Amino acid sequence: MLLFSLLIPSSFIVLAAALPGADSHSANGSSRASLNPPDSATTKPPDAPPVAEPKPVVDIYHGTKVVDNYRWLEDGSSPATQK
């Protein structure tokens, strides 16, 4: 162990002490306050994404039918896409 600690430059030790959150206690007295999960009573679940209606378009490539249900979403200027 002594050999390992001799190989670590002292600049690493100084940098580690200067990192944010490296202080021994936070404002509420806990040493790991930033790692605690948020209180579930104050957090809101994320909104669900909008449902996209499938509008199938069939292309034939070399005799193989390829169905694209959401080709209409490729038009970024369409009002339906901007919803």
C-alpha positions in Angstrom: 0.0 0.0 0.0 2.8 2.4 0.7 4.3 1.8 -2.7 1.0 2.6 -4.4 0.6 5.9 -2.5 4.1 6.9 -3.4 3.2 6.5 -7.1 0.2 8.9 -7.0 1.2 12.5 -7.8 0.3 15.0 -5.1 -1.6 17.1 -7.8 -4.3 14.4 -7.9 -4.9 14.7 -4.2 -5.3 18.5 -4.5 -7.6 18.1 -7.5 -9.8 15.6 -5.7 -10.2 18.0 -2.8 -11.2 20.8 -5.1 -14.0 18.9 -6.8 -17.6 20.1 -6.2 -19.2 18.0 -3.5 -15.8 17.0 -2.1 -16.5 18.8 1.2 -17.2 16.6 4.1 -20.8 17.8 4.8 -23.5 19.4 2.7 -26.0 22.1 3.8 -28.2 19.6 5.5 -25.4 17.8 7.3 -25.4 14.7 5.1 -22.2 13.8 3.4 -24.0 12.3 0.4 -27.0 14.6 -0.1 -26.5 14.9 -3.9 -26.8 11.1 -4.2 -30.1 10.8 -2.5 -33.1 10.2 -4.8 -35.7 13.0 -5.0 -38.7 12.8 -2.7 -41.4 10.9 -4.6 -44.1 13.3 -3.2 -42.5 16.3 -5.0 -41.6 14.6 -8.3 -44.0 14.3 -11.2 -43.9 11.4 -13.6 -42.9 12.3 -17.2 -45.7 13.0 -19.7 -46.4 10.2 -22.1 -45.4 10.9 -25.7 -48.3 11.6 -28.2 -49.7 8.6 -29.9 -48.9 8.5 -33.6 -51.6 7.1 -35.8 -50.2 4.5 -38.3 -50.8 5.5 -42.0 -49.2 2.6 -44.0 -47.3 3.3 -47.2 -46.1 0.3 -49.2 -43.0 0.5 -51.4 -41.8 -2.4 -53.5 -38.0 -2.8 -53.7 -36.8 -5.5 -56.1 -40.1 -7.4 -55.7 -40.2 -7.2 -51.9 -43.0 -5.2 -50.3 -41.8 -2.8 -47.5 -44.5 -1.2 -45.3 -43.7 2.1 -43.6 -46.5 2.9 -41.1 -45.0 6.2 -40.1 -43.7 7.8 -43.3 -46.0 10.8 -42.7 -43.8 11.7 -39.7 -40.9 12.5 -42.0 -42.6 15.7 -43.1 -41.4 18.1 -40.4 -43.5 21.0 -41.7 -46.8 19.1 -41.6 -49.2 20.4 -38.9 -49.9 16.7 -37.9 -46.2 16.2 -37.3 -45.8 19.3 -35.2 -48.4 18.3 -32.6 
